[in-house]
Amino acid sequence: MNRDCQQVRDLLDSFLSDELSVETNHAVLRHLESCDECRSEVDRRRETRRLLSVALKDDGGVDVSELRARISSAIDTDRTMTWRRVTRYWPIAAMLVLTVSAAFWWTRRVDAAAYVDSADNHVYCTGTLPPDVKYDAERVREILPGPFAGLVDAIPHKIGDAELVDAHLCPYNGRDYVHAVYRDHGHLVSLFTEPSTHGSLPSAADAGPLPQTDLSVKWKTLKGFEVDSVATRQHHLFVVSDQASTIPAGTRDEILRTATQFVRTLEKQ
């Protein structure tokens, strides 16, 4: 499977759920026109959805009331049953749990454009920064009001050869990024933080655990950039750098770790 096929297959569930932007949807359709294997994969997933929909009733919901009533009735009619007889109901209960879990997994939203948007915004936003931009603490305090004002105090201002040069609010394509920019040997590196309101992150390669946390770093390469990400309960965080000067893993991890620690304090408030 080549890279184009892998990227399209990462988007297929959102494609079938009509969750993609118009531009991304058209890109998937163009690929499917010329790729028999991906068309077959679409057909397979569509048929699986149809069968699951039938199993969970046509509206896609999980109607467990009848099954719950039958279990309750059976238990209520014989309260003196032994433990051995009670265990007869465990297969039914287990099937109920599996059905509900499967329905939740299948219907959960996926933020299919998460990696693409972070890479695109890195290009769009950093391209407007002057090459000699310097960090201005007073300016940053003015443009980072509210709960995210403390982010720049939580993340390192200099780590390795990377130096923080700017931070601001950065709306892009329906997203509300908090964008911190580092300069590393003339190359700009972005840290994006956003609420995870668009859905969960799509599948990506595992880059290993994020030190001093219970999270894993995921990564993708696209459009000449490496995008590293972590997901907390309510936020997504991305570090974007061009592949020609990918920052050391230790630098990336420290930026993500400190930013993650900060957003988790917000999530407790």
C-alpha positions in Angstrom: 0.0 0.0 0.0 1.5 3.4 -1.0 1.3 6.6 1.0 -1.6 8.0 -1.0 -3.7 4.9 -0.3 -2.8 5.0 3.4 -3.8 8.6 3.7 -7.1 8.0 1.9 -7.9 4.9 4.1 -7.3 7.0 7.2 -10.1 9.2 5.9 -12.6 6.5 4.8 -14.7 6.3 7.9 -15.2 10.1 7.9 -15.8 10.0 4.2 -18.6 7.4 4.6 -20.0 9.5 7.5 -20.0 12.7 5.4 -17.7 14.5 7.9 -15.0 15.6 5.4 -14.6 19.1 4.1 -15.7 19.6 0.4 -12.0 19.9 -0.7 -10.9 16.7 1.2 -14.0 14.8 0.0 -13.2 15.6 -3.6 -9.6 14.5 -3.1 -10.8 11.1 -1.8 -13.2 10.7 -4.7 -10.5 11.5 -7.2 -8.3 8.8 -5.6 -11.1 6.2 -5.6 -11.7 6.8 -9.3 -8.2 5.4 -10.1 -7.6 2.9 -7.2 -9.5 -0.5 -7.4 -8.1 -1.6 -4.0 -9.4 1.5 -2.1 -12.7 1.2 -3.9 -13.0 -2.3 -2.7 -12.1 -1.2 0.8 -14.9 1.5 0.6 -17.4 -1.2 -0.4 -16.3 -3.5 2.4 -16.6 -0.8 5.0 -20.0 0.3 3.6 -21.3 -3.2 3.8 -20.0 -3.6 7.3 -21.8 -0.5 8.3 -25.0 -1.7 6.7 -24.9 -5.0 8.5 -24.2 -3.2 11.8 -27.0 -0.8 11.2 -29.4 -3.7 10.7 -28.2 -5.4 13.8 -28.6 -2.2 15.8 -31.9 -1.3 14.1 -32.3 1.1 11.2 -31.9 4.3 13.1 -28.3 3.4 14.1 -29.2 3.6 17.7 -28.9 0.8 20.3 -32.4 -0.3 21.4 -31.7 -2.4 24.5 -34.9 -1.8 26.3 -36.6 -5.0 25.2 -33.5 -7.1 26.0 -33.2 -5.4 29.4 -36.9 -6.1 30.1 -36.5 -9.8 29.3 -33.5 -10.1 31.5 -35.2 -8.3 34.4 -38.3 -10.4 34.0 -36.4 -13.6 34.0 -34.6 -12.7 37.1 -37.7 -11.4 38.9 -39.7 -14.6 38.3 -37.2 -16.7 40.3 -35.4 -14.8 43.0 -34.4 -18.0 44.7 -32.2 -19.1 41.8 -28.8 -20.4 42.6 -25.5 -18.7 41.4 -25.2 -21.4 38.8 -28.5 -20.4 37.3 -27.6 -16.7 37.5 -24.5 -17.3 35.4 -26.7 -18.4 32.5 -27.5 -14.7 31.9 -23.9 -13.6 31.7 -23.6 -14.4 27.9 -26.7 -12.1 27.4 -25.2 -9.3 29.5 -21.8 -9.7 27.8 -23.5 -9.4 24.4 -25.3 -6.3 25.5 -22.1 -4.7 26.6 -20.4 -5.6 23.3 -23.3 -4.2 21.3 -23.3 -0.9 23.1 -19.5 -0.6 22.9 -19.5 -1.5 19.2 -22.2 1.1 18.5 -20.2 3.8 20.4 -17.0 3.0 18.6 -18.7 3.0 15.2 -20.5 6.3 15.6 -17.7 8.3 17.3 -16.6 11.3 15.3 -13.1 11.4 13.8 -11.3 14.6 13.1 -10.1 13.5 9.7 -8.5 16.8 8.7 -6.6 17.3 12.0 -3.1 16.6 10.7 -3.7 18.3 7.3 -5.0 21.5 8.9 -2.2 21.8 11.3 0.4 21.4 8.5 -1.5 23.9 6.3 -1.8 26.4 9.1 1.9 26.1 9.9 2.6 27.2 6.3 -0.1 29.9 6.2 0.7 31.5 9.6 4.5 31.2 9.8 4.8 32.5 6.3 3.5 35.9 7.5 6.0 36.2 10.4 9.0 38.5 9.8 12.3 36.5 9.5 13.8 38.5 12.4 10.7 38.3 14.7 11.6 38.3 18.5 9.5 37.2 21.4 7.5 40.2 22.9 6.1 39.2 26.3 3.9 42.3 26.6 2.4 41.8 23.1 1.8 38.1 23.9 0.0 38.9 27.1 -2.3 41.3 25.2 -3.3 38.8 22.5 -3.5 35.7 24.7 -6.2 36.5 27.2 -8.3 34.0 29.1 -7.3 30.6 30.2 -4.6 30.1 27.7 -2.7 33.2 28.8 -0.5 31.0 31.0 0.6 28.6 28.2 3.7 30.7 27.3 4.8 30.5 31.0 4.4 26.7 31.0 6.3 25.8 27.9 10.1 26.3 27.5 11.2 29.6 25.9 14.5 28.0 24.8 15.2 24.3 24.6 18.2 22.9 22.7 18.5 25.1 19.6 14.8 26.0 19.5 13.8 29.4 20.8 10.3 30.7 21.3 9.7 33.8 19.1 5.9 34.3 19.1 2.5 33.1 20.5 -1.0 34.2 19.5 -4.5 33.0 18.8 -4.8 31.6 15.4 -8.3 30.8 13.9 -8.0 28.5 10.9 -10.5 26.5 8.9 -13.1 26.5 11.7 -10.4 25.7 14.4 -9.4 27.9 17.4 -5.6 27.2 17.7 -3.3 28.7 20.3 -0.2 28.9 18.2 3.4 29.1 19.7 6.2 29.5 17.2 9.8 28.4 17.7 12.8 29.2 15.6 15.4 26.4 15.1 18.5 27.3 13.0 16.3 29.6 10.8 13.5 27.1 10.5 10.2 27.7 12.2 8.5 25.1 14.3 4.8 25.3 15.4 3.1 24.2 18.6 -0.7 24.1 18.1 -3.1 23.6 20.9 -6.9 23.3 20.3 -10.0 21.9 22.0 -10.9 18.5 20.6 -14.4 19.6 19.5 -13.9 18.2 16.0 -13.6 14.6 17.1 -10.9 12.2 17.9 -7.6 12.1 16.0 -7.4 9.8 13.0 -5.0 6.9 13.0 -1.3 7.7 12.8 2.1 6.0 13.4 3.2 5.6 17.0 6.3 7.5 17.9 6.5 6.1 21.4 5.4 7.3 24.9 5.5 11.0 25.9 8.0 11.1 28.8 6.5 11.7 32.3 2.9 11.2 31.0 0.5 8.3 30.2 0.2 9.5 26.6 1.7 8.3 23.3 3.0 10.6 20.6 1.5 10.0 17.1 3.1 11.3 13.9 2.5 11.7 10.3 4.5 13.1 7.4 2.7 15.0 4.7 3.4 17.9 2.4 7.0 17.9 3.4 6.3 18.3 7.1 6.3 16.1 10.2 3.3 16.5 12.4 3.7 15.0 15.9 0.6 15.0 18.2 -0.8 14.0 21.5 -4.5 13.9 22.7 -5.7 14.6 26.2 -9.3 14.3 27.4 -10.3 17.6 25.9 -7.5 18.9 23.8 -5.3 18.1 20.8 -1.7 19.3 20.6 0.5 19.3 17.5 4.2 20.1 16.8 4.8 20.8 13.1 8.3 21.0 11.6 9.6 20.7 8.1 11.3 17.4 7.3 14.4 19.1 6.1 15.1 20.2 9.7 13.0 18.0 12.0 13.7 19.0 15.6 15.3 16.4 17.9 12.8 14.1 19.6 13.8 15.3 23.0 13.0 18.9 22.1 9.7 17.9 20.6 8.8 15.8 23.6 9.6 18.6 26.1 7.4 21.1 24.2 4.5 18.6 24.0 5.0 17.5 27.6 4.9 21.0 29.1 2.0 22.1 26.9 0.1 18.9 27.8 0.7 19.5 31.5 -0.7 23.0 31.1 -3.9 22.0 29.3 -4.6 19.2 31.8 -4.6 21.8 34.5 -7.3 23.6 32.5 -9.3 20.4 32.2 -9.5 20.1 36.0 -11.0 23.6 36.4 
